[in-house]
Amino acid sequence: MTETSAQGRSAVIIREQSALGAFFVGHDVNGKLRRLSMLLSILAAFTAYIFFMKYRGWAPSPESADTYSTYIGWVLQAYVLVQALLLIITSTSQGRGEIAIDILTSFVPVVIVLFALRNHWNGLEVMSFEQARYAKTFLGAMTTDLVLDLGVGLLSVSRTMNVA
């Protein structure tokens, strides 16, 4: 009797975890990796908002500007590499909804950086020279991620439409 009730409780716990974690965690490896890609895009959008909107005008000291440029360049290249690897791994089995949400989450950092740069170029907000340079580099990396998401998403959707 206790063995049956323990099995029943574990089944309820598994159902609760899968109901709560169905979207955020996913049931298979591809779902988890796709959501990791979305989470990284949201993290990039949050970072862009904090760095380019909240800390406008920030500038590194002249002797550390090259070091910051190097680190930012490497971090953004690593971000694009991770996103590309996640897309390669998950491109074989995706739902259209996941593809659309991933494209939207990749679009958000691009919009935030474009908004910050537009305000800077129109003279509405002041960015330091280095911060504007970082924003352009950040925009390039985020646009690369968006183009990769769009390309893989469109290829996946066309492939599923041709198969069906």
N, C-alpha and C positions, 0 to 999 in steps of 0.2 A: 504494500500500500504506500509506504513512504517512497519507494522507488518510482512508482507511477506519478505521485504528486510532485516529486522532484523533476521528473521529465516534463510534466505539464508546466511547471514554473519556468523551466529553461526554454520551453517552446514559446511561452508568453514573452520572456525577455528577448529572445531572438526576434520575434515579430515586432516588439516595440523598437528595438534597435534598427531594424530594417525599415520601419515606417518613418522613424525620425531621420534616419541617415540615408534614405533612398536618394534624395537629391544631392545632399552634401557629400556623401561618401561614395555612393554608387554600389551596385551589386557585383560588378566585375572589375577587372583591372583597367580596362579601357575607360570605364566610367570614372574611376578614381583619378586616372591620369588627365582626362579631359577636364575634370573639375579642378585639378591642380593648375592647369593652364589658365582657367578662368580666375582662380584665386591669385595667381601671379599677375594677371592683367589688372585686377582690382587693386592689388598692392602697388603696382606701378602707378596707377591713377592716383592713389592716396599719396604716394611719395611725390608725384608731380605737383599735386595740389599744395602740399605742405611746403615744398622747396620753392616753387615758382609763384605761389600766391601769398602764402603767409610770411615767407622770408624774402620778400621783394627787396632788391637793393643789396643783398648780401654779396660780399666779395671776399675771396681768400686773400691772405697776405701775399704781396708780390713774390716772395721767395717760395711760397708753397703752391702757387697757381699751376705750375707744370705738374706737380705731384697730383693735385686734384684732377686735372685733365686726364692724366694717365689712368687713375683709379676709376673715374667715371666711364671712360672709354672701355676699359676691361669689364666692368660690371655690366654695362649695356650690351657688350658683345656676348658675355656669358648668358644674359637674359634671353637674347635672340636665339642663341644656340640651344638653350633648354626648351624654349617654346617650339623651335623647329623639331627637336627630337621628340617632344611630346606629340606634335602633330603627325610625325612619321609613324610613331607607334600606334596612335589611335585612329589613323585615317581609314583603316579597313573596316571598322565597325562603329558607326556613329548614327545617332538619330538626328533627324532634321532639326528638332528643337534644341538639342545640345549644340549643333553647329551654329544655329542662329544666336544662341546665348553667348557662345564663345566669340563670335564675330562682334557682337555688341560690347562685350567686356573688353575686347581689344580696341574698339573704337573710342572708348571713354578716355584713356590717357592721351590719345591724339587730340581730341577736342579740348582737353584741359590745357595742354601745352600750346595749341594754336590760339586759344583764348588769351593766355598769358602773353604770348608773343605779339598778338594783334594789339593788345593794350599797350605794350611797350613801343611798338612801331608807330602807333597813333599818338603817342605822348601822354596817354592817360595814366600810365603807371611807369615807374622808374625801375629799370633793372640795370645792374652793373654790367660792364662789358663781358666779364667772365660768366655771369649768370645767364646772359643772353646766348652766349656761345654754348653753354651747357644745355640750354633749352633747345637749341637747334640740333645738337647731338642727340638729345633725348627724343626729339621729334623724329629724327631719322630712324632710330632704333624701333620706336613704337609704330611708325609707318611700315617698316619692314615686317614687324609682327602682324600688323593688320593685313598687309598684302598676302603674307603666307596663309593666314587664316581664311581670307577670302578665296584664294586659289585652291587650297585643299578642300574647303567647304563646297565650292562650286563643282570641283571634280568629283567629290564624293556623292553629291546630290545627282549629278548627271549620270554617274555610274549606277546608282541605285534606280534611277528612272529607266535606264537602258536595260537593266536586268529584269525589272518588273514587267 
